[in-house]
Amino acid sequence: MIENKRIFITGGAGFIANSLIKNLIDKNSITVYDTFQRDTLTASGLINHKNLAIVKGDVLDSELLNKSMMGHEIVVHAAGIAGIDTVIKNPVNTMKVNMIGTANALEAAHLNDKTERFIDFSTSEIFGSMAFKSRESDETVSGSAGEARWTYAVSKLAGEHLAHAYHTMYELPTITVRPFNVYGPGQTGEGAMQIFIKKALKNEDIFINGDGSQIRAWCFVDDFVDCLMSCLTSENAIGESFNLGNARAVITTLGLAQTVCRVLGSESKIHFRDQLSADIELRIPSVEKTEKLLGFKAKVDLEEGILRTANYFKSL
């Protein structure tokens, strides 16, 4: 249980951060630091909560970031450029925000003598295009230079290395989490799951990039946040990296589109088109470490998660 803490969340207007805020807002003081380019928070019903403060700022603005973070005990660094379309369109900004922004956040946390815990959001893409039951200690893959897809993975991996360095050199209590295909109510952006669900609810055509044979493990956001809460409270977590995902909810992209249509009773037609860039063919985590050190197991299976997500979008 986390109570009476000052919590600072970069990227706090985003999808996952919004779900975390719901768990913490009633008994803690939370500052959201975000540009609001992606905004789940405003429509969440939390925007006017008495325990919520908002700073509209960019993680590249180190002066504002340092000033805003001072006095907070818990820092969750969820800010970053994500989404394959966005990454391909602006790889320079992707690298800057994900690398320099993370460096700025870590330095601000280091300068803030109140910091009790720093959570850094990395990505499952650091394991490259073929990741089967990948463990936290497995080798990471940077991909070929010049291929836009890997800009995101490399920038996140650099941030992860820096978080470990701050822990080693300055004893900053860092923890790195690697999300594996998180989805659920409130999701914004370019995620396949929410796009398929929105299309299926309207019986619109669903388009898949490539042949649909790509394999993913899908994690419902409530499960992800439950594990994140353990990272915030467990002493075993400090200085570690964790794969956060659901190794049971494994399916091809085509299978996912078909399952969404079946579960929702949709008449959507599924079509294929050329890939935008290099793709991840296989992405399944090993979750042994999260279970051993944090006692975490995902609970929400795929069909239940699809229904709960669809009910959210229907209610809008």
GUMIMI-98287 format. One line per 10 residues: for each residue x, y, z of N, C-alpha, C, CB. Coordinates in pm, whole numbers, plus 50000, padded with zeros to 5 digits. Last residue first. Glycine has a CB too. Layout:
BEGIN
X/Y/Z/X/Y/Z/X/Y/Z/X/Y/Z; ... $
! end
This chain:
BEGIN
48199/50551/47519/48245/50688/47489/48139/50768/47411/48376/50683/47409; 48129/50289/47546/48071/50384/47641/48107/50529/47611/48115/50350/47781; 48275/50146/47367/48133/50162/47340/48070/50269/47428/48062/50029/47360; 48521/50142/47496/48507/50223/47374/48360/50243/47337/48583/50156/47258; 48455/49967/47712/48501/50104/47736/48478/50191/47611/48652/50104/47775; 48392/49734/47580/48289/49800/47658/48327/49944/47690/48264/49723/47788; 48644/49668/47475/48535/49706/47384/48424/49778/47460/48479/49582/47314; 48777/49597/47711/48824/49711/47632/48714/49761/47538/48949/49672/47550; 48632/49375/47788/48639/49489/47878/48685/49615/47804/48734/49459/47995; 48674/49205/47566/48540/49249/47603/48542/49373/47690/48466/49137/47674 $
48954/49169/47578/48890/49227/47458/48752/49282/47493/48879/49121/47345; 48980/49043/47827/49040/49173/47804/48980/49244/47684/49188/49159/47785; 48852/48801/47777/48798/48891/47879/48852/49032/47858/48834/48841/48021; 49028/48700/47583/48889/48729/47548/48823/48821/47649/48809/48599/47536; 49280/48676/47728/49262/48759/47610/49116/48795/47584/49319/48689/47490; 49268/48700/48093/49295/48634/47966/49243/48717/47849/49230/48494/47964; 49413/48840/48368/49310/48865/48267/49348/48799/48135/49288/49017/48246; 49634/48793/48534/49506/48727/48563/49407/48733/48447/49443/48789/48684; 49985/48740/48574/49874/48804/48503/49746/48723/48522/49906/48818/48352; 50149/48737/48882/50098/48656/48771/49983/48731/48706/50052/48515/48820 $
50416/48814/49105/50315/48860/49009/50279/48752/48907/50364/48984/48937; 50614/48817/49298/50493/48739/49322/50381/48771/49226/50446/48762/49462; 50857/48934/49261/50744/49022/49291/50615/48947/49322/50721/49115/49176; 51042/48731/49212/51080/48844/49295/50962/48929/49342/51177/48931/49220; 50892/48533/49065/50982/48496/49175/51009/48613/49268/51113/48443/49119; 50745/48675/48873/50675/48587/48967/50763/48558/49089/50635/48455/48897; 50947/48807/48738/50843/48886/48804/50767/48803/48905/50746/48944/48700; 51090/48583/48643/51152/48675/48738/51047/48758/48811/51250/48767/48666; 50916/48457/48461/50961/48386/48582/51016/48483/48687/51067/48282/48545; 50821/48533/48222/50777/48612/48337/50817/48545/48469/50625/48632/48333 $
50946/48577/47905/50953/48492/48023/50913/48580/48141/51097/48428/48043; 50732/48706/47642/50826/48720/47753/50834/48595/47840/50786/48838/47839; 50737/48711/47295/50676/48645/47410/50774/48653/47527/50640/48495/47378; 50723/48784/46983/50749/48860/47106/50670/48798/47221/50711/49010/47087; 50817/48771/46651/50783/48690/46768/50820/48766/46894/50855/48552/46764; 50863/48967/46458/50794/48843/46419/50743/48766/46540/50888/48755/46337; 50838/49297/46420/50869/49201/46525/50791/49074/46493/50834/49256/46668; 50956/49439/46107/50854/49405/46207/50910/49309/46310/50730/49344/46139; 51053/49721/45913/51088/49593/45974/50988/49565/46087/51235/49594/46028; 50756/49889/45791/50899/49883/45820/50931/49741/45864/50940/49987/45930 $
50497/49857/45707/50553/49992/45706/50705/49991/45720/50491/50074/45819; 50395/49592/45486/50446/49640/45613/50505/49781/45598/50552/49543/45668; 50105/49601/45273/50251/49594/45294/50289/49649/45431/50325/49672/45184; 49804/49439/45393/49876/49539/45315/50025/49531/45351/49819/49682/45341; 49493/49260/45406/49637/49268/45429/49698/49377/45340/49706/49130/45402; 49177/49257/45585/49259/49273/45464/49406/49286/45502/49213/49398/45382; 48871/49136/45701/49014/49152/45730/49092/49155/45600/49065/49037/45821; 48556/49289/45770/48639/49207/45681/48786/49238/45709/48604/49233/45530; 48319/49279/46038/48435/49340/45971/48507/49240/45883/48532/49398/46076; 48107/49204/46186/48106/49162/46045/48221/49226/45967/47973/49199/45981 $
48138/49084/46526/48154/49185/46421/48151/49124/46281/48285/49260/46441; 48120/48978/46783/48013/48953/46686/48018/49049/46569/47878/48962/46753; 48329/48997/46953/48240/49113/46946/48125/49094/46847/48318/49236/46908; 48460/48756/46913/48414/48790/47048/48312/48903/47045/48533/48830/47137; 48521/48774/46634/48434/48667/46689/48375/48707/46823/48513/48536/46704; 48689/48998/46617/48564/48994/46541/48467/48890/46597/48593/48964/46393; 48897/48914/46786/48823/49037/46816/48688/49035/46745/48905/49161/46774; 48984/48689/46642/48927/48673/46776/48846/48795/46817/49038/48649/46879; 49085/48808/46409/48974/48712/46400/48905/48696/46535/49024/48576/46350; 49293/48960/46518/49185/49026/46444/49062/48935/46435/49232/49066/46303 $
49447/48749/46625/49390/48852/46712/49274/48922/46643/49498/48954/46751; 49522/48608/46400/49438/48543/46500/49374/48643/46593/49519/48443/46580; 49689/48801/46284/49566/48760/46215/49470/48694/46313/49598/48664/46100; 49887/48801/46482/49813/48924/46455/49683/48894/46381/49899/49022/46373; 49870/48510/46698/49919/48582/46581/49835/48709/46560/49913/48492/46453; 49911/48502/47059/49831/48483/46938/49897/48556/46822/49685/48534/46960; 49890/48451/47407/49976/48452/47289/49893/48420/47165/50093/48350/47304; 49863/48481/47705/49777/48542/47602/49856/48561/47473/49720/48677/47651; 50061/48390/47874/49954/48298/47834/49875/48350/47715/49860/48273/47950; 50232/48587/47948/50287/48485/47860/50181/48383/47817/50401/48413/47930 $
50191/48908/47977/50110/48789/48001/50152/48682/47902/49957/48821/47987; 50432/49130/48135/50345/49084/48029/50266/48962/48071/50425/49054/47904; 50722/49283/48191/50584/49285/48240/50491/49249/48125/50548/49425/48299; 51039/49210/48286/50947/49192/48175/50806/49189/48232/50979/49061/48094; 51248/49430/48472/51141/49330/48471/51065/49330/48338/51045/49354/48587; 51557/49494/48634/51470/49512/48517/51368/49400/48517/51553/49513/48384; 51669/49643/48950/51636/49532/48859/51559/49581/48736/51553/49425/48934; 51699/49827/49151/51817/49791/49073/51794/49685/48968/51924/49745/49163; 51437/49697/49347/51535/49805/49326/51661/49753/49256/51574/49869/49461; 51275/49482/49410/51269/49538/49275/51384/49634/49245/51138/49610/49255 $
51277/49408/49671/51342/49318/49575/51354/49379/49436/51265/49187/49566; 51113/49583/49797/51257/49610/49805/51333/49522/49707/51308/49587/49948; 50810/49684/49646/50898/49574/49686/51045/49616/49689/50880/49456/49591; 50668/49906/49548/50667/49877/49692/50768/49772/49735/50531/49831/49731; 50680/49935/49276/50686/50056/49357/50701/50027/49506/50562/50139/49334; 50640/49679/49182/50770/49743/49159/50788/49866/49247/50786/49781/49011; 50372/49655/49247/50469/49573/49319/50610/49630/49302/50465/49428/49270; 50268/49828/49058/50252/49861/49200/50349/49779/49285/50107/49835/49245; 50323/49681/48829/50391/49809/48849/50381/49852/48995/50330/49918/48757; 50140/49478/48856/50283/49446/48866/50363/49573/48890/50331/49376/48738 $
49906/49628/48822/49925/49549/48944/50073/49517/48965/49842/49420/48938; 49948/49721/48562/49953/49816/48673/49969/49744/48806/49828/49903/48675; 49915/49482/48416/50040/49556/48409/50055/49650/48528/50048/49636/48278; 49648/49422/48476/49755/49332/48518/49889/49406/48520/49763/49209/48425; 49526/49638/48351/49510/49620/48495/49616/49527/48551/49370/49566/48528; 49587/49601/48076/49649/49710/48151/49635/49694/48302/49589/49842/48108; 49676/49278/47957/49571/49374/47993/49626/49476/48091/49447/49303/48052; 49901/49187/47712/49884/49207/47856/49780/49314/47883/50019/49245/47922; 49977/48941/47473/49902/49062/47504/49872/49071/47653/49772/49066/47424; 50235/48844/47269/50171/48814/47397/50107/48943/47447/50275/48756/47503 $
50235/48771/46914/50249/48861/47028/50187/48797/47153/50183/48997/46998; 50362/48704/46593/50310/48649/46718/50339/48744/46833/50370/48511/46747; 50275/48741/46252/50350/48789/46367/50282/48744/46496/50363/48944/46363; 50118/48681/46038/50176/48567/46110/50258/48609/46233/50263/48487/46016; 50020/48879/45874/49944/48846/45995/50000/48731/46075/49806/48815/45958; 50165/48969/45661/50077/48854/45638/50001/48809/45762/50157/48739/45585; 50154/49334/45668/50220/49205/45652/50119/49093/45637/50311/49177/45771; 49917/49489/45864/50043/49510/45794/50121/49379/45788/50128/49621/45863; 49572/49463/45819/49689/49408/45887/49812/49434/45802/49672/49256/45914; 49266/49629/45867/49385/49611/45784/49502/49564/45870/49422/49742/45711 $
48921/49583/45859/49041/49579/45943/49161/49549/45854/49028/49471/46057; 48628/49768/45781/48738/49683/45738/48857/49697/45832/48780/49717/45594; 48374/49793/46042/48459/49849/45936/48571/49752/45901/48517/49984/45980; 48193/49756/46247/48188/49665/46132/48267/49719/46013/48043/49641/46090; 48241/49896/46472/48171/49968/46367/48152/49883/46241/48246/50095/46332; 48383/49718/46623/48259/49771/46680/48175/49843/46576/48289/49865/46796; 48609/49685/46463/48512/49576/46476/48379/49626/46531/48568/49467/46567; 48747/49926/46500/48696/49891/46367/48586/49786/46378/48811/49840/46278; 48807/49904/46775/48727/50017/46725/48667/49988/46589/48813/50143/46718; 48964/49668/46771/48838/49673/46845/48749/49786/46795/48866/49690/46995 $
49185/49742/46613/49099/49630/46572/48963/49638/46641/49167/49494/46604; 49287/49951/46774/49244/49978/46637/49149/49869/46589/49366/49989/46542; 49355/49817/47008/49247/49916/47013/49198/49953/46874/49294/50041/47086; 49556/49638/46900/49438/49591/46971/49326/49694/46968/49473/49558/47115; 49761/49796/46786/49677/49709/46702/49548/49670/46772/49754/49585/46663; 49813/50139/46875/49816/49997/46911/49717/49914/46830/49786/49980/47058; 49849/50413/46844/49850/50329/46725/49846/50178/46753/49970/50360/46644; 49655/50623/47061/49771/50600/46975/49746/50496/46869/49889/50560/47058; 49527/50506/47380/49531/50599/47268/49650/50563/47180/49540/50747/47317; 49317/50333/47604/49435/50332/47517/49419/50433/47404/49459/50191/47460 $
49098/50312/47767/49172/50437/47771/49290/50442/47677/49219/50462/47907; 49118/49964/47840/49039/50088/47838/49127/50211/47850/48938/50087/47951; 49404/49803/47672/49290/49810/47763/49216/49942/47751/49336/49790/47904; 49742/49667/47663/49620/49722/47601/49512/49734/47707/49572/49632/47484; 50084/49606/47598/49981/49640/47696/49862/49705/47624/50038/49736/47806; 50324/49457/47497/50194/49473/47431/50080/49493/47530/50164/49352/47344; 50514/49442/47755/50490/49355/47641/50345/49372/47596/50521/49206/47676; 50737/49677/47906/50600/49636/47874/50595/49548/47748/50511/49760/47854; 50975/49657/48128/50966/49638/47983/50825/49589/47949/51074/49537/47932; 51110/49871/48374/51003/49779/48333/50997/49777/48181/50866/49821/48393 $
51362/49921/48614/51323/49930/48474/51215/49828/48444/51444/49909/48381; 51433/50123/48889/51373/49997/48844/51331/50018/48699/51250/49953/48935; 51661/50285/49116/51594/50270/48987/51539/50130/48966/51690/50304/48874; 51761/50465/49345/51680/50343/49351/51595/50323/49224/51589/50346/49474; 52095/50555/49309/51959/50597/49281/51872/50471/49273/51950/50682/49149; 52362/50516/49357/52266/50443/49440/52124/50499/49427/52310/50448/49586; 52535/50616/49175/52481/50711/49273/52381/50647/49370/52414/50825/49200; 52627/50399/49017/52717/50507/49056/52666/50591/49173/52741/50596/48937; 52406/50221/48990/52538/50173/49027/52626/50285/49083/52606/50110/48906; 52194/50388/48915/52182/50303/49034/52319/50259/49084/52095/50180/49004 $
52295/50500/48685/52264/50588/48797/52248/50508/48927/52135/50669/48768; 52310/50266/48530/52432/50338/48565/52409/50432/48683/52483/50418/48444; 52042/50200/48494/52128/50109/48571/52255/50179/48616/52163/49984/48487; 51974/50421/48335/51907/50400/48464/51990/50306/48553/51766/50341/48443; 52131/50373/48110/52159/50490/48193/52094/50476/48330/52111/50618/48123; 52013/50146/48003/52152/50140/48048/52184/50255/48143/52248/50142/47927; 51764/50264/47940/51771/50154/48038/51914/50140/48092/51725/50022/47974; 51833/50445/47742/51776/50493/47868/51785/50389/47978/51633/50534/47849; 51911/50264/47546/52008/50359/47599/51961/50414/47733/52031/50475/47500; 51666/50142/47495/51774/50063/47555/51881/50153/47614/51835/49969/47450 $
51529/50351/47373/51482/50300/47501/51590/50219/47572/51357/50215/47481; 51680/50377/47139/51667/50491/47229/51620/50447/47368/51570/50594/47171; 51646/50123/47024/51779/50168/47063/51771/50283/47162/51859/50211/46939; 51366/50120/46973/51427/50021/47063/51563/50069/47114/51442/49887/46991; 51338/50339/46791/51267/50336/46919/51336/50243/47018/51122/50292/46898; 51495/50257/46577/51522/50384/46643/51461/50386/46783/51468/50501/46559; 51404/50037/46448/51491/50014/46563/51531/50143/46633/51615/49940/46518; 51251/50129/46234/51186/50053/46340/51272/50048/46466/51155/49912/46293; 51425/50241/46046/51350/50328/46137/51291/50253/46255/51240/50398/46061; 51746/50154/45989/51611/50099/45982/51527/50168/46090/51611/49943/46001 $
51987/50266/46058/51917/50322/45944/51778/50267/45925/51995/50299/45821; 52141/49968/46169/52140/50115/46169/52071/50166/46043/52284/50171/46179; 51950/49683/46263/52040/49748/46169/52027/49900/46175/52014/49698/46027; 51930/49597/46617/51880/49606/46481/51974/49684/46392/51743/49670/46479; 52001/49548/46881/51978/49687/46840/51919/49699/46700/52108/49764/46847; 51904/49331/47131/51937/49342/46989/51905/49483/46943/51861/49236/46905; 52029/49178/47434/51941/49271/47362/51994/49289/47220/51932/49408/47436; 52041/48857/47587/52104/48963/47508/51999/49049/47441/52200/48903/47403; 51868/48807/47902/51902/48771/47764/51966/48889/47692/51776/48725/47687; 51775/48875/48150/51920/48867/48133/51964/48832/47992/51976/48765/48228 $
51501/48854/48136/51559/48986/48157/51709/48988/48130/51532/49032/48299; 51414/48630/47867/51441/48661/48007/51509/48797/48018/51530/48550/48072; 51170/48548/47632/51291/48625/47662/51300/48657/47810/51293/48754/47581; 51006/48372/47490/51027/48353/47633/51155/48424/47679/51035/48203/47668; 51148/48486/47204/51064/48376/47255/51102/48348/47400/51080/48247/47169; 51179/48713/46974/51192/48709/47120/51096/48605/47176/51163/48848/47182; 51295/48852/46705/51260/48716/46746/51284/48702/46896/51341/48609/46667; 51369/49116/46671/51254/49066/46595/51209/48926/46635/51287/49066/46449; 51464/49254/46997/51474/49233/46854/51352/49167/46793/51595/49152/46823; 51453/49327/47258/51491/49188/47230/51495/49156/47081/51395/49094/47299 $
51353/49579/47275/51498/49566/47289/51546/49423/47262/51542/49609/47428; 51079/49572/47279/51144/49571/47147/51297/49561/47156/51106/49695/47070; 50974/49609/47526/51004/49470/47488/51078/49463/47356/50876/49389/47480; 51117/49898/47688/51028/49834/47590/51070/49690/47564/51028/49913/47458; 51101/50105/47975/51176/50064/47857/51076/50001/47759/51292/49964/47894; 51045/50338/48214/50973/50256/48115/51065/50230/47996/50841/50327/48069; 51164/50342/48541/51193/50377/48402/51119/50282/48309/51345/50374/48375; 51102/50468/48854/51061/50365/48759/51085/50416/48617/50911/50328/48779; 51260/50525/49148/51251/50578/49012/51219/50461/48919/51383/50650/48968; 51227/50617/49490/51215/50515/49385/51195/50583/49250/51096/50418/49415 $
51282/50830/49649/51286/50698/49711/51278/50585/49608/51172/50684/49810; 51407/51151/49645/51372/51037/49561/51392/50904/49633/51454/51039/49433; 51489/51377/49777/51372/51307/49832/51343/51175/49758/51250/51397/49825; 51682/51520/49650/51725/51433/49760/51610/51358/49827/51797/51513/49864; 51725/51555/49321/51617/51564/49419/51646/51467/49534/51480/51531/49352; 51928/51478/49157/51943/51606/49226/51838/51625/49335/51933/51720/49125; 51816/51238/49060/51942/51234/49135/51962/51363/49216/52061/51213/49039; 51601/51336/48918/51577/51248/49033/51700/51239/49122/51535/51108/48986; 51741/51474/48720/51651/51547/48810/51621/51466/48935/51519/51582/48736; 51868/51259/48595/51949/51362/48662/51863/51443/48759/52014/51456/48558 $
51646/51123/48493/51734/51058/48590/51818/51160/48666/51826/50958/48519; 51544/51315/48315/51462/51267/48426/51547/51202/48534/51357/51168/48375; 51757/51343/48133/51712/51458/48212/51632/51414/48334/51627/51551/48125; 51763/51085/48025/51881/51137/48095/51841/51255/48184/51990/51181/47993; 51512/51085/47902/51538/50993/48013/51660/51038/48094/51560/50851/47961; 51559/51283/47708/51452/51300/47806/51470/51209/47926/51318/51272/47742; 51759/51165/47558/51791/51285/47635/51685/51309/47742/51804/51408/47542; 51603/50930/47470/51737/50924/47529/51765/51046/47618/51843/50915/47419; 51344/51007/47390/51364/50882/47464/51501/50873/47530/51344/50765/47372; 51381/51255/47259/51290/51243/47374/51322/51120/47457/51144/51238/47326 $
51574/51188/47058/51594/51295/47155/51509/51276/47280/51563/51429/47092; 51459/50977/46911/51586/50958/46979/51606/51064/47088/51702/50963/46879; 51225/51108/46819/51217/50984/46895/51344/50963/46977/51195/50865/46802; 51327/51315/46667/51258/51348/46791/51244/51225/46880/51119/51406/46761; 51433/51153/46459/51519/51243/46536/51453/51276/46670/51550/51373/46457; 51217/51015/46343/51317/50940/46421/51408/51029/46504/51401/50857/46328; 50927/51064/46255/51019/51157/46321/51121/51083/46407/50940/51258/46406; 50799/50859/46119/50784/50995/46070/50887/51091/46131/50645/51045/46099; 50860/50635/46274/50908/50641/46136/50904/50784/46083/50825/50548/46046; 50724/50698/46513/50870/50677/46512/50927/50693/46372/50904/50538/46568 $
50457/50703/46431/50520/50824/46485/50671/50814/46477/50476/50848/46629; 50419/50434/46355/50396/50543/46260/50469/50669/46303/50246/50571/46246; 50473/50294/46596/50561/50278/46480/50542/50388/46378/50537/50143/46415; 50487/50422/46914/50400/50402/46799/50481/50402/46671/50292/50509/46793; 50637/50690/47112/50604/50551/47083/50509/50545/46964/50542/50482/47206; 50843/50880/47313/50781/50872/47181/50759/50725/47150/50869/50940/47071; 50767/50932/47663/50847/50880/47553/50769/50888/47423/50890/50736/47580; 50719/50898/48015/50720/50981/47894/50808/50918/47787/50770/51123/47926; 50736/50767/48252/50661/50700/48145/50660/50779/48016/50519/50674/48189; 50883/50742/48529/50920/50805/48402/50857/50726/48287/51076/50812/48386 $
50787/50818/48837/50755/50721/48733/50781/50790/48599/50605/50669/48743; 50916/50867/49154/50917/50917/49016/50887/50801/48922/51055/50984/48981; 50846/50956/49483/50837/50850/49382/50831/50914/49244/50712/50759/49407; 50876/51197/49621/50945/51075/49669/50948/50964/49565/50878/51024/49794; 50943/51539/49541/50865/51416/49520/50946/51294/49562/50821/51404/49372; 51112/51757/49560/51024/51728/49672/50939/51604/49658/50937/51841/49695; 51126/51842/49216/51178/51862/49352/51071/51832/49459/51230/52006/49368; 51011/51842/48966/51027/51714/49034/51069/51730/49180/51128/51629/48961; 51016/52105/48873/50886/52041/48897/50898/51914/48980/50819/52008/48765; 51290/52158/48839/51210/52238/48931/51081/52166/48970/51177/52374/48868 $
51357/51969/48642/51424/51970/48773/51338/52041/48877/51561/52037/48762; 51187/52055/48431/51175/51920/48486/51237/51913/48626/51243/51817/48393; 51281/52309/48372/51145/52294/48423/51127/52157/48489/51042/52311/48310; 51542/52231/48286/51523/52328/48394/51384/52315/48457/51543/52472/48342; 51506/52055/48071/51565/52006/48196/51542/52101/48313/51715/51983/48178; 51303/51978/47846/51322/52103/47920/51375/52068/48059/51188/52185/47929; 51245/51730/47761/51366/51791/47705/51397/51926/47772/51351/51809/47555; 51002/51672/47866/51118/51615/47936/51249/51667/47878/51115/51463/47929; 50783/51951/47882/50855/51855/47798/50975/51802/47876/50899/51920/47663; 50467/52028/48043/50609/52044/48016/50667/51930/47938/50684/52060/48142 $
50238/52129/48248/50247/52107/48104/50391/52134/48063/50147/52197/48025; 50161/51982/48538/50262/52069/48481/50270/52035/48332/50402/52051/48552; 49905/51945/48773/49947/51926/48634/50053/52030/48597/49826/51936/48538; 49802/51750/49052/49858/51875/48998/49912/51847/48859/49971/51932/49092; 49555/51599/49248/49627/51599/49121/49674/51739/49084/49539/51542/49010; 49382/51586/49457/49519/51540/49482/49606/51543/49356/49516/51401/49538; 49133/51660/49364/49202/51751/49456/49347/51712/49480/49129/51755/49588; 49071/51617/49015/49087/51557/49149/49171/51649/49237/49152/51415/49138; 49024/51688/48756/48997/51789/48859/49009/51734/49000/48858/51847/48839; 49086/51458/48610/49158/51582/48580/49138/51689/48688/49113/51635/48446 $
48953/51223/48620/49049/51249/48726/49110/51389/48718/49160/51147/48721; 48801/51163/48406/48730/51195/48528/48821/51228/48644/48641/51082/48566; 48926/51125/48164/48923/51012/48257/48838/51036/48381/49062/50979/48300; 48982/51311/47975/48849/51250/47970/48830/51140/48075/48825/51193/47832; 49248/51378/48039/49144/51480/48042/49004/51420/48047/49156/51568/47920; 49412/51143/48006/49378/51196/48139/49257/51287/48138/49494/51271/48194; 49495/51080/47760/49389/50995/47816/49333/51060/47942/49443/50854/47849; 49653/51223/47510/49582/51263/47632/49468/51167/47665/49527/51405/47616; 49945/51321/47360/49851/51210/47374/49784/51227/47509/49923/51069/47362; 50036/51571/47421/50018/51537/47280/49932/51412/47267/50156/51516/47211 $
50092/51662/47677/49952/51635/47643/49931/51617/47493/49865/51748/47693; 50336/51681/47789/50305/51778/47683/50160/51770/47641/50395/51754/47563; 50360/51648/48149/50332/51596/48015/50310/51709/47917/50209/51504/48019; 50340/51539/48466/50427/51623/48383/50419/51570/48240/50577/51624/48435; 50141/51535/48748/50152/51487/48609/50235/51589/48531/50011/51466/48543; 50175/51457/49080/50202/51560/48980/50221/51494/48844/50327/51644/49017; 49976/51357/49351/50036/51322/49222/50055/51445/49135/49950/51218/49149; 49958/51239/49674/49960/51361/49594/50038/51333/49466/50023/51480/49673; 49739/50970/49780/49869/51030/49754/49852/51160/49676/49960/50933/49676; 49499/50845/49790/49577/50846/49913/49716/50907/49897/49590/50706/49965 $
49379/50864/49538/49299/50894/49657/49382/50910/49783/49197/50785/49679; 49567/50789/49336/49527/50928/49353/49456/50957/49485/49439/50968/49240; 49639/50527/49270/49718/50601/49369/49657/50733/49414/49852/50627/49313; 49493/50410/49068/49526/50329/49185/49584/50410/49299/49622/50221/49146; 49483/50611/48877/49358/50568/48940/49384/50488/49067/49275/50484/48842; 49750/50613/48791/49699/50724/48871/49570/50685/48944/49673/50848/48783; 49756/50386/48629/49831/50388/48755/49778/50497/48848/49981/50409/48727; 49603/50472/48415/49557/50357/48493/49628/50349/48627/49578/50227/48414; 49769/50678/48325/49635/50710/48371/49577/50597/48456/49543/50737/48251; 49992/50539/48235/50004/50627/48352/49867/50660/48410/50077/50756/48314 $
49884/50420/48006/49925/50337/48120/49934/50421/48247/50059/50268/48092; 49812/50663/47850/49724/50550/47876/49762/50471/48001/49724/50457/47757; 49923/50992/47966/49912/50877/47878/49828/50763/47932/50047/50827/47847; 49981/51194/48130/49852/51203/48062/49826/51081/47975/49846/51329/47976; 50239/51155/48222/50127/51119/48309/49990/51133/48247/50132/51202/48430; 50492/51187/48137/50400/51115/48049/50273/51076/48121/50467/50991/47991; 50612/51148/48469/50630/51204/48335/50546/51121/48238/50782/51205/48292; 50490/51188/48780/50477/51097/48665/50500/51176/48536/50337/51028/48663; 50555/51175/49119/50578/51255/48998/50578/51160/48879/50712/51336/49007; 50408/51187/49434/50443/51103/49319/50448/51190/49195/50341/50988/49301 $
50438/51185/49770/50434/51277/49657/50491/51202/49537/50515/51411/49686; 50235/50983/49985/50356/51006/49908/50332/51114/49803/50404/50875/49841; 50027/50869/50134/50089/50994/50177/50225/51019/50111/50106/50993/50328; 50080/50524/50055/49999/50632/50112/50086/50751/50147/49924/50583/50235; 50059/50216/49910/50132/50342/49902/50039/50454/49949/50184/50369/49756; 50084/49881/50000/50000/50000/50000/50088/50124/50000/49904/50000/50122 $
! end
